[in-house]
Amino acid sequence: MSLSGDGGPEHQDPESAHAQTVLSAFLTALSPGRQVRAAAGRPGQWVNHYPVKLPLAEATTARPVTMYLTAKRRRWGGGYRFLFVVLDLDVKRGGVAQVESDATELTKLLAAHGIRSVPVRSGPGGGIHLWAACPDGLLPSEVRRIADAAAVLFPTLDIVPLTNEGSGSVRPPGAAHRDGGYARLTEHTVGQAVTVLRDGSPPAAWEALRTTLEAMAGAPALLGAARARAAGPGTAERVRAGGRVVPHAVTDRGPVVRPLTTDEDGRVRLRRPWRPLSARAVTALQRRPAAESGAHSRAVHTHVRTMALSGWSYHQMREHAADPDLTPALEWLRTASTSTGGRKKLTAAEADRRAERVWWLAVQDAARLPRRPADHGHPADPDLSPGARAAADLLARVEAADPEHWSRPSGSADRNALRAVAYLMLRSGSADVTADVRRMAVLMGRSKSTAALSLGRVIADGWLTVTQDASLTGKTGRRVTLAHAHDCTDDPHHMCAVYNEAPGHHGSDGSSSRNAAPPSPPGALAALGGLARVISEQQSGIWQGIGHPAGRTLEALVGGVRVEEVHQVTGYSRRTSRRHVRVLVGLGLVTLRGAGDGSWRGTVAVRTGRSLYEAAAELGTATRPAERAMAGIVDRFRFHWWLREVRWCSLPLPDKRRRGRRAGPDQLPLAGADPHGRAYPRDADHQADHGRAWDLEALRVDAAAIAAAADVMARVGHVVDTAALWPEPEDQRAATA
C-alpha cells in the first residue's frame, strides 16, 4: 500500500504512522470492494461528504476515507448484501454520556445473541462505532428492520449507513476524522479485530437479534417490519421520486395529494401560488434551537416544509435561510456542529447539499400532508405576518398614487426605494425594518448616494417614518416603518404620500396631512408573490444604459397598456414614452402588434423571451448589479474597520500600551481572528488611506468571488441581495481595539 506524498512515513508522527498501519491492515483484510470513498475538501477543512472513489492502495491517513459495508455476489442474484453491520453512535444525537450508555447496552445485546462486536472510537468528539459482521451476507431489508428497531431504543444511533445498500459506508479503524484525530480500536489489536469480523456471525443470530429488538421497541418497529414484509425480499422498500428514495417517515403519510412541479432550475416544488409566510411561521423561524445535541437539525424540516406549503421555490427558501438574523431556526443550513460543542460555517458545497436534501424531503412531505380548506378552493385567513401586511399596504399605496409622483426627475428612484423597503418588510416579517443604504442601493439598482437621497425624500413626503436613527458606533442602520400621517415641509418639491390629493396640491404649505389608506386590491397577495421579480428587474444593469424611467414604461406595456396610452399611465410625455418604446423594441425586449399603419394607434407591445440580462450584456452593463453588491459588501467592512480605528485613536496611551502593538494593515488575519484588529492603512502624511483600506478588505473577503456569485444570481433573474451573498455579519463580539 502506497504511503507517498503527505501520507508518507517521512511526514508522519508516531500516532499517524500507527493509524496508517491499522487502516492498511483493516482494508486489505476486510474491504468488500477494491475502492474506498474519500472526503471532499482540503487538509484542515475536510467536509462530511465522500464523493471521491480511490483504490485501496491510495487510502492514507492524510484524508478521511470510508469503507463500503455491502457487496454484490453472483450467488446472491447480483443484489447487494450487507457483510458488515456498523452501529454508528453519534454524540450530536444525545451527548457523550448517552453514547457511552448506548454502546454498553448494544454490546451486551449483541453478545447475548452470539454476535461479537469490535468497538471503535470514531474521533475526537466521543462517538463510537460498533463493528459486527455476517460473512454469509444479510438482506438490506433485514438490516433495515434491525436499524429501525434499534433506533427506537438507542437515540444516538445513526442508521443512514445501514439504509443505503448501494453506498452505505463507514470510516474504518485508522481513518482520519475531519476534525482531527483517527478512528481508534479500543479493545482489540488490528489482528484481533480482523479475526473477529472475518469469522462474523451467522444469519440466524442476526435474525434472533432483529426479533428481540422489534419486541423491545414495540409498535414503531413492528410498523417497520410490516413495511419490509410487504416489500418482500429483493424489492425496493421505499418509494422513488425523481431518482431519489422517499423515506418511510414520509411515505407513511399516504399518497401525494398536492401536485408537484419543477421550478426554472429544475428543482421540485408544489404546484400552487406563492404566498407569504404566516405570522406564526415567521415567529417560529426567529426562535433559535436549543443548545442540546441534534436540536438544530431537527428544527429545520418543519420550517422548510412550511415554505414548501406556501408555494415557495428552492431559491426563495435558500435566499431566506441565508440571513441569520431572520432565520435563527435554520442555523443547521449554514453551520455544522464541532467536536468542542460549537458550530463552524459550512463550505458552499456542503451547504448546497444540505439545503437541496432538506428541500427535497420537505416538498415530498408537504405533498402528502392531509389537505386543508385552502387546498380545496376555500382559502382561509392567510394570517399574514406584520411585515407582509405592511408590504402589501405600501405596494398598494405606490400603485394607487398619481403618476405625477413617479414622473418627476426623482420619481423612479423614489418608487424603487419604496419597493425595496417593501421587499425588506416581506422578507423579515416585520413592519419595522433596517433600511441600510448600501443594501438599499443594491436592491434599487442605484448608487449609495442616490439611495440615501431617495430614502430621505420618501420619509419627508410621508411614505415612511423613522423609528430609530442610524448609529455609527453601534453599526446599525436607520429603521423605518409605514407612516400614516406626516407634517408637510416648505420644500417646493414636497409631494404628500397620498393617492387622492387635490389637483395642484403638493403639500408644501407647512400643514399636517393624514395619509389616506389605499383600496385593498384583490391581487394583493399576488403582488407580494411577484415582488422578488420586480426587485430583480429594477436592479438590472440595463437601466444604467437606457435610464430607469424606461423600466416604468416597460412595466406598463407588459401590463397590457396600449402604446398610445402608455404616457397616461406613466405620466411621461408622449415623446418620452415613444422614445422608451423604440429603445425597448430595438433591444429585443418587446415586439409591437397592431394596425401597422405607422400611427401606433391600437398597437400593443408583447414581451419577448429575451431577458434583461441579455439585453444589458449588449449594452455592456449586465454586471452592474454584481458590481454594486460586491462594492457594498466591501465598503461595509471597510467602514467597520475605520470605526475600529477611530475607537483605537480615542483610547488613552496607557490602554494602547497595555493592549500591545497591532498587526500592520497588510497582514491578513488568520481564520477566526478579528479581521479589524490590525492598524488602518495610512499614507506618507499619516492620513487615513481609505482607498487602500478598500483594496485590502476586497482581498480579504475575496471580492471577485462575491461578484461572480452575484452575477450568477442576476443572470438567472434572482434578486441580488447583499444579505444572501454575505450571510455572516461582522462579528459584533470581536475584541474592540
N, C-alpha and C positions, 0 to 999 in steps of 0.2 A: 504494500500500500504506500502510495507516494505521500511524502511529507514535505514537499518542496514549497518554496515561497514563504509567506508569513507563517505558515504552519510548520516549517522545517525545524528540526531539533536545535539548530544553532540559534533560533529565535525564541525557543520555548523555555519557560521557567519550569521547575520540577512538577508543580501541580498540573500545568498544561501538558507536559510530556506524559505524565501518568494517565491523564484523561484521554490523550490520544491513543495510548496503548489499549485502554479499556474499550474505547469506541471502535478501534480497528478489529479487536478480537471479537467483540459482540456482533458487529455487522458481518464479518467474514463467516462466522459460525451460524448465524440465525436469520439474516435478512431474507425474506421471501422472494425478493426481486434483485435485480442487478443494479438498481438505482436507488438513490435517496433523494429526498426533496430538501432543497436549500433555501434559507431565508432570504427575503429581499432586503435591500438597504445597503449599508456600508458599515465598516467597523465602528463601534460606538453608537450606531444608530440603526441597529437591526430592527426589522419590522416583524410582527407576529403574522407573517404571511409567507408561504413556502411555494412559490410558483416555479422555481428553477429545479430541473432534474439533473442530477450529477451521477456519474458512475461511482460505484462503491469506493474505487481507488482514490477518488478525489475528495472524499469526506474527511475533513480535518476539524480540529477544534478552533480553527480561525473563523469559522462561520457556523451558526446553528443549523443543524440538519435534523430531519425526521425519518424514521424507518416505517415502511408500509406494514400494516397488520394483516393483510389479506394476500391471497394468491389465487391464480387460476390453474386448474389442472384438468386434463382430458377426462380423467376418471370421474370428475365432478360434472361432466357435461359442458365444460367450458365456462361455468359460472364461478363466481367468487366464493371463497370460504375463508373464514377467519382462522388463522393459525395462532394468533395471539389476541388475548383479551387484556387490555390495559385499562385499569380503573384510575382515571385521572382526577385526583382530589385537588381542587383549586382553592387557594387562600382567598381569592376575591369573592368566593361564594359563601364565606362564613368565618374567615379568620383562621389563624394558625391553630388555636386550641381545638376548633371544630374539625380541622383537617386531621389532627393527631387522633382525635376520638374516632372519627370515621375510619381511619386507616386501621386502628386497633380492632374495631368491630368487624370490618370486612375481612381482615386477615384471619380472625377466628372462624368466621363463617365459611371462608374458602377451605380452611384446614378441616373443618368438621365434615366437609363433603369430599375429602380426599384430594383437594386441589392445592398444590404447592405454589406459593407466590414468591416473587422477588421484589422487595420494596426498594424504591429509588427516590432519593431526594432530588426533586426536579430542578431546583435553582435556589437563588438567594432568598426568595420570598417565603419559603417554607412549604411549598406544595409537594405532594407525594404522588408517585406513580406506582401502582401495584401491578407488576407484570405477571401474567399467567398464560399458559399455552395449551393448545389441543392439536397435536400433530395430525390427527385424522381430519381436522377441519370442521368448523361449525357453520351452519347455515346463517346468513345475515339475519333472517327472521328470528332465529333462536337467540342470537346475540342481542338483537334489538329488544326482545322481551326481557332478557336479563338486565339490560341497561335501563329500560323503562321502570322495572320494579325496583332496582337498586336506587334509582334517582329519587323515588318516593321516600325511601328510608334514610338515604345519606345525602344531605343537602349540598355538600361541597362537590359532589360527583359531576364532572363534565362528560356528557355522553356523546358529544359530537364525533370523536374518533370512532365510536362504535356504531354510528348510524350512517356512515358513508363507506359502503363496501369497496367502492372503486378508488377512493382517495384517502381513506382513513389512515392516519399515521401519527406517530408519537416520537418525541426526541428520545433516543436510546441512551443508556448509560455512557457517560463520557462526552456527550454532545454539549456544546456551549449553550448558555442561556443568553437571551438578548439583553438582559440587564446585568450580565456579568456572572462569572462562575460556571460550573458544569453540573450535569446530572450525575449524582454520586450513588453508587451502591452502598447501602448502609449495613447490610447483614451478610453479604456474600462477597467472595472474590469473583472476578470476572469468570474464572474457570468454573466455580460452583454455580454461578448464575446460568451460564450456558448449559451446564448439565441438567439443572432443574427444568429449564424451559425446553430443552431438546427432548427430554423424556415426556414432559407435559402431563396431561390428564385425559382420560377417555371421554367421549361424548356423553356417556351415561352419567358421569359425575357432574358435568355441566347441566344436563337435563334435571338432575336432582336439585342442583343449586337453584335453577330457574323456578322449579316448583316451590321450593322453600321461600324464595324471595317474593313470589307472587302471592303466596299465602300470608306472608308477613305484611306485605304492602296493602292487601285488601283490594277494594273496588278500583282504584286508579290503575293498578297493574293488571287486574282482570280485564278491564276495558281494553288495555293494550294487547293482551293475549287474544281477545276475541278478534281484534283487527288483524292480528298476524294469522290466525286460523282462517279468517275469511279470505285473506290474500292468497294463502296456500304457498307451498314451497316453490322457490324459483320464480315467483312473480313479484312485480313491484308493489311495495307496501303502501306507497303514498301517491297521491295524485300528482301528475306532472303538469306544469303550466309554464309555457314559454321556455321549455327546455330545462326548467328547474323543478325541484321536488317540493311540493307543499307539505309541511309537517302535519302530523296528526292533530296537534293542538288547534290548527286552523281548519282542516277538513272536517273535524268533528262538529263544527258549527252547522254543517249541512251544505246544500248545493249553492252555487253562485246565484244570488238574487238581484244583484245590481250589475248591469252590463259593463264590460271592460273595453277600453280602447287604448290607444297609444298617443303620446304627445309628439311634437315635431322632432324630438330627439330619439323617438322610438321606444321610450320607456312607458311602462304600463301605468294607467290611471283609470279612475272611474269615469264613465261617460255621463257626466252631469254638469250643469252650470256651476261656475265658480261662485263662491260666497265667502264673505269674511268670517273669521273665527268668532264664536260667541264670546260673550264677556267671561263666562265660566272657563272656557278653554284658554283664553288669554291669561287669566289669573293663574290657572294651573301651570302654564308654561313658565311663569315667573317664580315658581316655587323650586328652590334648589333641593335636589335629592338628599336624603340623609347620608351621613358620613359612613354608615355601615357598608360592609363589603357587598358589592353587587347591586346596590341601590341605583346607581347611575344607569346601568344597562337595563334594569327592569323598568325604569321610568320612561324610556324612550318610546316603546312600541305604542302605548296608548295615545300619546300625544301626536305621533306621526299618523296614526290611524284616523284621528280626528281631522287632520288636514286632508287626508285622502277622502274622507266622507264629505268634506266641504268642497270637493271638486278641484283641489289644488293639483298642480303638476309637480313632478320631481324637482324641477329647478326652483319653483316657488318655495318648496319646502327647504331646499338647501340654502336659498338666499335668506330665508327667515331664520334658519338654525345657525347661520354664520355669525349672528350678532349675539354675543354672550350676555349683553345687558337685557335683551328682550326675551331670551330663552334659556335661563339657567337650568331648566329641567332637561335640556338636550345637551348637557355638557359631555355626555358619552360620545356624541358625534364629533366632538372637537378634540378631546383629550383621552388618554388612557391611564389607568392606574399603574403605579410603580410598586416595586417590592418594599419601598420605605413608607408606603401609605399615601404618598402624594399623587399628583397627576402631571403628566407631561403631554405637550402638544403632539397630535398625530401628524405624520407626514401627509402631504396632499394625496398620495396614492392610497394610504391606509384609510384616510378619512373618506375618500370616494368609495372604497369597497364597503366600509361600514354603512355609509348612507344608502348606497344602492341596495344592499341586502335588507336593511331595515325598511326602506321604502317599498320594496317588492313584497315583503311579508305583510306590511301594513295594508297595502292595497288588496292583496289576496284575502286578508281577514275582513276588511271593510266590505268587500264584495259579497261576503257570506253572512254578515250580521243580519238579524231579522229586520224587516222593513219598518220604517217609521211613517207617520202620516205624511210627511213631506215627500216621501218616495212614491206615494200614490196620487200625486197631483193635488194634495191638500196641504199647502205649505203652512207650517206652524210659525209661531212668533220667532223671528230669526234671532232674537236675543243678542242684538249687535253689541259689541264692546263699545265703550265710550269713544274710543278712537275711531272706530268705523262709523259711528253716528256723526261724529264731528266732521269726518272726511266727507261723508255724503252731503252733509249740510253745506260745507264750504264749496264743494263742487257744484251743488245746485245754485248757490249764490253767484258763482262765477259764470255759469251758463245763462242765468237769468238777467245778468247785468246788461245795461245798454251797450251796444257796440262801441259807443264813444269812449268807454273805459279802456278798450283794448286797441283802438285805432290811433291813439295819441302816440308820440315817439317812444314813450316808456311802457306802453300798454302791453306789448308782447312779453317783455321781461317780467312785468308785474304778474301777468297771468301765469307764466311759467313758475314764478316763485310760489304763488298760491297752490298750484298743483303739486309742487314739491312738498310743501307743508302738509297737504292732504295725504300724500304718499307716506310721509313720516308718521302721521297720525294713524293711518291704516295699519302700517307695519308694527307700530309699538302697541296698539290697542288703547292708547291714552290720548285724550284730547289736549293734553298739555305736553308739548314736545320741545326738545332742544333743537333750535334752528342754527346749527353750526354753519358759518358762511362757506367754509371750504366744502363741506358735504353738499350744501345747498347749491353751490356753483356747479358741481358735477351733475347733480340731478336736473338743474335748469339748462345745462349746456351753455353756460356763460362764464365770464371771468369772475374771480372772487370779488373784485370791486363792484362789478355790476350786480352781483347777488346781494352784496351789503346794501347798496343803494335801493334796490327793489324791495328788500325786506323792510327798510326804513319807510319807504313810501306806503306799502300796504298796511303797515302799522299806523302811520299817520292818517291814512284815509279811513281807518276804522274796520278793515277786514280782520285784523288780528290785534291782540293786546298782549303786552309783555307781562309775564307772571314772575320772571326772575331775570335780573340783568346778568350779563356775562361777567365772569370773574377771571381775570388774568392769572392771579396767583393760584386759584383753585382749578385752572384748566377746564372750566365749564363754560359752555356757550349760553347764549340768551335763550330763555324758554318762552314760548308763545302759546296762545290758545285762541279760540274763536272770540271775537268781540261782538257784543250785542248792542253797544252804544259807544259813542265817541264824541269828543269835543272837536269841532271844526277849527282848522287853523286859518291864519291870514294869508297863507301861500296862495297866489292866484292859480296855481296848478292843482290845488287840492280838489279831489272828487270824492264825495261821500260814498261809502261802501253800501249803497242801497240800489236796488234794481228798479225802483219805481219813482225816482226823483223827478221833480218838475222840470220841464224843458228849460234849459239855460241855467239851471241851478247847479252850482259847483260846490256848495257848502263852504264857501270861503268868507262867510260873514261873521265868523267867530262864534256862531251859535252851537248848541248841542244837538246832535242828530241821533235818533234811535234807529238802529239798523233794522230794516224790515226783514222778516223771515221769508225766505223764498217758498214758492209752492213745492210740494213734495212730488217730484216726477215719478211716474210708475216704474221707470227703469233705474231707480237709484242704486239698487244692488248691482245691476248690470254695469253701471258707470264705475262702481268700485272695482268690479271684476276686470274692467279694461284699463284701469289706472296705470298698471305697470307698463302696458303697451304705449300709453300716452306719454309716460315719462321717458321710455326708451326712444320714442320718436322725437320728443322735444330736445333731447340731449344729443341727437345725431350731429355729426360733423358737417352734414350738407348745408345746414343753415349758416355755417361760417362762410360758405361760398356764395349763397344766394339771399341771405337775410332771413331772420326769424319770422318777419311778417308773412313770408310766403308759406310758412308752415300753417298759419291760421287759414290761409286761402285753401291749402290742400285739405285740411280738416273739413272745411265747408263743402268742397267739391265731393269728397268721398262720402259725406253725409247725404248726398243726393241733391244739393242745391244746383240749380241751372247756372250756366256760365254767366248769362246776362243779369242774374240776380245776386251773384255772389258778393258784389260790393255792398248790397243792402245788409247782408248778414255780418260781414267783417267790419264794416264802417270805413273801409278804404275807398278811395276814389275809383271811378270806372277805369281810368287809365292805369292806375296802380294794379288793380285786380287783373286786368287783361295782361299786363306785363308778367304778373305772377303765373298766370295760366300758360303763357308762351314758354316761360322758363321751365315749368314743370313738364310740359309736353316735350320740350327739347331734351330734357334729361331722361325721358322714357318712363316717368313715374305715372303719368295719366295719358289716356288717349281720348279724343273727342268724338262724340257720336251725335249727329243731328242732321239738320236740313242740308248742310253742305253748300249754302249759298254765300258763305263768307261773312255773314252778319252775326253768327253765333246765336241767333235767336232760336230758342228751343234746344240748344246744344247742351249736352250733359257730358261730364268728364267721368271716365271709368278708370279706376285704379288698375295699373298693370301689376304683373308679378315681380317687377324689379324692386329690390329692397333699397331703403335709403342708404345703406352702407355701400351698395354697389354704385349708386349714383354719386355718393360723396367721394368714392375712390376715383371716379372720373374727374372730379374737381381737385383731387389731391388733398382732401380734408377728412377722409374717413377715420383717421386715427386720432382726431381731436378729442373725443370723449376719453380715450385711453390716456392721452397725454395729460388731460385735466385731472383725471383721477390719480394718476401717478404723482403729479405735481402737488396735488392736495395732500396726499399721504406724507410725502417727503417734507413738505412745508410745515405740516403739523408737528412732526418730530423735530425739525429744525427749530421751531418756535419753542417747544418744550425744553430743548437744550439751552436756548437763550434765557428762558426763565430761570433755569437752574444756575446759569452763570450770574444772573443778576442777584440771586439769593446768596451765592458764594461771595460776591463782591461786597455785599452788605454785612457779612459776618465780621465780628471783631478779630483783630490779628491773633490773639491767643487761641481762639477757636480754630482758626485756619492752621496754626502750628500744631495744635492737638490732632487735627484730622490728617495731617501729613500732606506731602506733595501729591498733586493729582497727576494722572497719566496725561500725556500730550494728546492734542486733538487728532493726530494722525494714527494713534494707536487704537485699532479696532478692538472693542470689548470682546471678551470671551463669552461663549454661550452661557446664558443665565446670569451674566453680570449686568450691573447697572449701566446702560448704554450712555447715560448722560452724566456719569461721574467724572469724566475727563474734562480737561480745560477746553474752553471755547476758542476757536481759532482767532488769531489777531494778525493784523498786517504789520508792516515795518514801523508804522507810527503807533503801534499798540492799540489801534482802534479795532472794534469788532468786525471781523470779516464774514459777513452773513452769506456771501456768495460761496465762499469756500466751505462754510458750515453746511450749506445746502448740498454741495457736491459730496461731502463726506457722509452725510446721512443717506444720500441716494445710494452710495456704495454699500453702506451698512445694511440697508433694508432690501437691497437688490432691486432697484427701481426698474431695471429692464424687464425683470420677470413680472413685476406688478403690471407694467404697461402691456406686456404680452398677454397676460391673463385678462386684463380689461378689454383688450382689442378683440379677443375671442368672444367675450360677452357681447360686445357691440356688434360683431359680425353676425351673430345668430339672433339678434334682436332682443337680447335680455337687458334689463336695467343695469347700468354700470354704477355701482354704489360703493363708496369707499368702505362702508361698514362690512360689505361682503368680501372685498378684496383684502382688507386687513382687519380680521375679526378680533384679534387680540389687542385691546387698548394698551396704551403706555402704562406700565406698572406704577400705580399710584403709591405702592408700598415701598418702592425703592428708596434707599437711604438718600436723604437730601444732602445737597452739597454744603 
